[in-house]
Amino acid sequence: MSNYYEILGVSKDATLEKIEEAIDKQYNQWRQLVSHHDPETVNQANQALLVLEEIRSTLLDDTKRNNYNDTLILNEKVGGLGDPSVFLKEMSSSGKRSQENTKIEKLERVDAWICNSCDKVNPIGTRFCQKCGKEIAKACPSCNIISPINSEFCPECGVNKIKVFEKQKADEYKRINSEIEQVKGKILNIRNGNYPYDLKEKKKKVRSDTLWLLLLIAADIVFLFIEIDEIDFYLGYICSLPYTIIGIVFWIKSKNLLRKSIKSTINSHELEIKNLEEQRRNIKNLEY
């Protein structure tokens, strides 16, 4: 059971100014939660404020504080804990004891974040426990403000952090599925001959080279049937043949370039699908 000094995070010989400053700090923090949308949080805040008022009336009064310190010393001598409810019993009726005891048990540290694994008290804003290294806080998926990982609602924007996270997770999963289907559609279009712009330009080049090659071959065939001198025939054929060979070379090159470009584009899309599927698996395994 924590005593008043431990609740405030001050030493037993702290000055009145330091005690009052610690009380005001925690009072302001709890007062902000009174208007919270979660009824359980509001109830806890109201109980905490009542306990802080009792602490204020006790520790800021010299006589009451001395009596309370004597109670702590007595409990230490008998091996017990400094239970504030013992002091409350002396100051009030017996029926008030259980009520105040319940309030103090429910009063949590608002000036620090406590690790659920090792109970280490960490400064506010600490992402990982300074003792065991376990993650004790995460950013709110809505406002990106860091808060304790075990708090259901964000203290800054008030949203249910888990529900917002699950919605964002579902939306991201849906988006990735949509992208995968789009990429699969692109691959199907390429295989069906519906090429994107860059492949269309390469296909035009193949058609152009094919046309020129057919014209050269047709010219060679026509040349064979022309009745000319044998010497002129051989000279003319020798002059035209290199152009036909060059046309064949260019046609083969453009065909191979188109084939390689199609294969490269499909491989690129398949790799993109693998990466998206990996992202989808990671999203599915994410937990807040």
C-alpha positions, 0 to 999 in steps of 0.5 A: 500500500502506498503512503501519501508521500509515495503517491505524490512522489516526494520525500517525507521531509519535503517542504510544504511548497514542494508538497503543494506543488506535487498535489497541484500537478496531480490534481490538474492531471486528474481534473482533466479526466473528469470530463472524459467520455469513458465512465470508468475513467471519470469515476477513477478521476473523481476518486483520485481527486477526493484522495488528493483533497484528503492528502492536501488537508493532512500534509499541509497542516503541521499537526495532522502531518506530524500525527501521520508521520508518527503513524508511518514510523509505527508501521515501519517498526512493526514491519508493516507498510505506511498505510494512509488508511490507518491515519484516516481511521484515527481522524474519522469514524470507523465506517470511513476507513474502508471508503478511503482505503478503496480510494487510495488503492485506485489512485494510480501514479499520474506523474509516471508510467509504470511497467506492467511486467516489472513494476518499474516507475518510468518517466512520462513519455518513456517508450520502453521500460528502463529496467526490462526493456518492454514496450510500455507506451505507443503512439495513438493511431489518431493523433500520434500522441504517445500514451501508456499501452494499457490505456484503452482511450487516448488521453489527448483526443479521447478515441478508442485506440484499439478500434481506430488501429483495427480500422486503419489496419483493415483499410490498409489491408483493403488498399493492398488487396486493391493494388495487387488486383490492379497489378495482376490486371496489368500483367493480364493485359500485357499477355493479351497484347494490350501493351502500355505506352513504352511497349506500344512504341517498341511494337510500332518499331517492330511493325515498321522494320517488318514493313521495310523488310517485306518491301526489300524482299519484294524488290528482290523478287521483282528484280529476279523477273526483269529481263536484263543483261546477265552482268547487269542482273548480277551487279544489281542483285549484289547491290540490293542484297546487302540492304535486305540483309540489313533489314533482316538484322534490324527486324530481328533486333527490334523483335528481340527488344520487344520480347525482352521488354515484355518479359522484363515488365511482367517480371517487374510486376510479379516482383511488385505483387510479391512485395505487396503480398509481404506487406499484406502478411505483415499488416495481418500480423500487426497488433496494437 
